[in-house]
């Protein structure tokens, strides 16, 4: 359990770092030889990506944090193992409430209650 506020971008960064610790990874490192003879280490870590669901604000914060870390060297630091996903929980709750008020209550009493 983390005690960070997901609505603040810097604290969302801490939350995503904690998620990246549990993302299954396959570290693949290689070397690229440059024309001048020196070698450059390449990090090609592969992830079994996880879905991170939330409302639209949460997804915007996740994408914003990923955009801020786009230029990091390692894939883990770029947060490539997390896929943000908008969950329309509020829409479903509103639909259920309206359906209940319209069909259930009016059927029994023929009166619309709020």
C-alpha positions in Angstrom: 0.0 0.0 0.0 1.4 3.4 -0.9 0.4 6.6 0.7 1.0 8.8 -2.3 -1.6 11.0 -4.0 -2.1 9.9 -7.6 -3.4 13.3 -8.5 0.0 14.9 -8.1 2.5 14.2 -10.9 5.6 13.8 -8.7 3.8 11.4 -6.3 2.4 9.4 -9.3 6.1 8.9 -10.3 6.6 7.1 -6.9 3.5 5.0 -7.4 4.6 3.9 -10.9 8.1 3.1 -9.6 6.5 0.7 -7.1 4.4 -0.9 -10.0 7.5 -1.3 -12.1 9.0 -3.4 -9.3 6.3 -6.0 -9.8 6.2 -6.0 -13.6 7.7 -9.3 -14.9 10.8 -8.5 -17.0 13.3 -10.3 -19.1 16.6 -8.3 -19.0 18.3 -8.3 -22.4 21.5 -6.3 -22.7 23.6 -6.0 -25.7 26.5 -4.1 -27.1 26.7 -1.9 -30.2 30.1 -1.3 -31.7 30.6 2.2 -33.0 32.6 3.1 -36.1 35.5 4.4 -34.0 35.9 1.1 -32.2 34.2 1.9 -28.9 31.2 -0.1 -27.7 27.9 1.2 -26.4 25.8 -0.9 -24.0 22.2 -1.2 -25.0 19.3 -2.0 -22.6 16.6 -3.9 -24.4 14.7 -5.1 -21.4 11.4 -6.9 -22.4 8.3 -6.6 -20.3 5.2 -8.6 -19.7 3.2 -5.3 -19.6 0.5 -4.8 -17.0 -2.7 -2.7 -17.4 -3.1 0.1 -14.9 -6.8 1.1 -14.8 -8.2 4.3 -13.4 -10.4 7.3 -14.2 -9.4 9.8 -16.9 -7.4 12.0 -14.5 -5.4 9.0 -13.3 -4.7 7.9 -16.8 -3.6 11.4 -17.7 -1.2 11.5 -14.8 0.3 8.1 -15.8 0.7 9.3 -19.4 2.2 12.6 -18.2 4.7 10.8 -16.0 5.7 8.5 -18.9 6.1 11.5 -21.1 8.4 13.2 -18.6 10.6 10.1 -18.4 10.7 9.4 -22.2 14.4 10.4 -22.4 15.6 8.0 -19.7 18.3 5.4 -20.6 16.7 2.3 -19.2 13.3 0.9 -20.2 12.4 0.5 -16.5 13.0 4.1 -15.9 10.9 5.0 -18.9 8.0 3.1 -17.3 7.5 1.0 -20.4 5.9 -1.9 -18.5 2.7 0.0 -17.6 -0.2 0.5 -20.0 -2.7 3.1 -18.8 -6.4 2.1 -19.3 -9.5 4.3 -18.7 -12.1 2.5 -16.8 -15.6 4.0 -17.1 -16.7 3.2 -13.6 -18.5 6.5 -13.0 -20.5 6.0 -16.3 -21.6 2.5 -15.3 -22.7 3.7 -11.9 -24.7 6.6 -13.4 -26.3 4.1 -15.9 -27.2 1.7 -13.0 -28.7 4.5 -10.9 -30.8 5.9 -13.8 -31.9 2.4 -14.7 -32.9 1.6 -11.1 -34.8 4.9 -10.7 -36.6 4.6 -14.0 -37.5 0.9 -14.1 -37.5 -0.5 -10.6 -39.0 2.3 -8.5 -41.6 3.4 -11.1 -42.7 -0.2 -11.6 -43.6 -0.7 -7.9 -45.1 2.7 -6.9 -45.6 4.4 -10.2 -43.9 7.3 -8.5 -40.4 8.6 -9.3 -38.2 8.9 -6.2 -34.9 10.6 -5.9 
